[in-house]
């Protein structure tokens, strides 16, 4: 893990107290946001629900083999029919309505946090070859983006020179359409022109509020 990746992970860890105690939203409730999943990740999310079901217990008691796989396929069909899930042509499943079955509403915690899906681990800050990506869907990012980027620049100046700061809002819209808005910035632009970033983030928030 690079020093920049480590810094990003440390920022995410520091966010956890805010997420549990102060955030009024949740990234685990899929109303405006969406979650892309592989079939194995989808299986992980619904495994306990299926095994706790009466139908699973009865079929196991009757000695049916591979009953989980059959019930899992039935569950997928039901989720798609009820527009909670859709399957893309590339085989990726998109959870787009409702609440993640692994989200504990009372404590606001993920019950499989260490093994949560890949895209959950990336949210709300991730790193790729050319960008440090911030999701403006996250309330913490919207409120603290300046201080976060300042910390990254201070601690990872040499490594950060290879990347752009990239703010993105992606939210699921009706009929499966998506709205993408983004701000791409050089590593110092957010420090030199904070008023521009604030305005752009505000515009994204206004777009989000109109869809709610």
Beta strands, then each sheet from edge to edge (+ up, - down):
strand 1: 35-37
strand 2: 85-87
strand 3: 93-95
strand 4: 103-104
strand 5: 109-110
strand 6: 125-127
strand 7: 131-135
strand 8: 164-172
strand 9: 178-185
sheet 1: 1+ 3- 2+
sheet 2: 4+ 5-
sheet 3: 6+ 7- 8- 9+
end
